Amino acid sequence: MKIKRVKIEIRSLDNALKEAGDVFNRLSRGERVQKKTAIYFSNLKEMRKVLTEKRLDLLKAVKDKKPASIYELAKMVHRDIRNVLQDLAYLEELGLVEITETKDKKIPHVEYEKIAFEVAI
C-alpha cells in the first residue's frame, strides 16, 4: 500500500512569493515544473489556530475508526455534533478530509496516512 502524505508548510510571505516568481520564470522559459501540493501557513501561531488538537483528533478518529456518519464520529470523540460539523467543514475546505453525502447521512473520509510538517528557516 502506497502511503499518501499531506504536506503542511510554514513559510513567510516573502519566501512564498519568491518561489512563485521562480516557478513563473521557469514556466515562461518553457521549462517543466513539478506540481507541488501543500497547505501553507505564514507562521506557527497561525497553523496552531487552524490545526488544533481537537481537529487533529477528528482526523485521527476518521482515519482509524472509519465512522459511518458524522453523528457517529461526534459520539466517538465525545463532542457536540455542531462543533464536529464546523471543524469538519473547515478541514474539508483545507483538503484534509472528504465528506461523502448519501440521502440520509454524511460520511467523513481521510485518504492519506501521514501529515508532514515543514518549516522554512
Order of alpha helices (4+ residues) and beta strands (2+ residues): beta-alpha-beta-alpha-alpha-alpha-alpha-beta-beta-beta
